[in-house]
């Protein structure tokens, strides 16, 4: 019994290879929770308006 070679089979295997290659580093990486320094509450992230921005209507983009 031989394996049927087709584009569908090739792309399925290629997609599986990409999925494994993307998931393997996450599974094999050590936990970085202990290495991260705690964020100090003295300097919080602040969002400010930029006076140089231009207001545009939705249909002008």
Buried (B, 14 or more C-beta within 10 A) or exposed (E): EEEEEEEEEEEEEEEEEEEEEEEEEEEEEEEEEEEEEEEEEEEEEEEEEEEEEEEEEEEEE
